[in-house]
């Protein structure tokens, strides 16, 4: 799923969904700020990381509000987190990562090559080229499984 923030904002304006519109505007602001810092347009994985960070911040804020007895603000933060979560693309499953790692090892290493964790530096970029949103921990786990076999 490609995140086109401008069309999402436009759709929210047309549907008069103020909550969604406000969080999308905040998200666009975060994207623009990140682009200015990096000096280039954001790719999809960078956008996903920003969304994930904003979701985490919303959940943390909700917990703080809940502990302070400010239930309404806590619910608002959780609602914002839910709106942001809808924008996240489907992340690859652990099984997808394991299959991709196995395919890459079979394609790029000679038959009989004993896979070690030192090979991780070669394997990880290849996995991320195929599955840009793959979790590094899942990649390491899949490589460890091959090391053990």
Secondary structure, DSSP 8 states (H G I E B T S, - for coil): ----HHHHHHHHHHHT-HHHHHHHHHHHHHHHHHHHHHTS---HHHHHHHHHHHHHHHHHHHHHHHHTT-HHHHHHHHHHHHHHHHHS-----HHHHHHHHHHHHHHHS-TT----GGGHHHHHHHHHHH-TT--HHHHHHHHHHHHH-
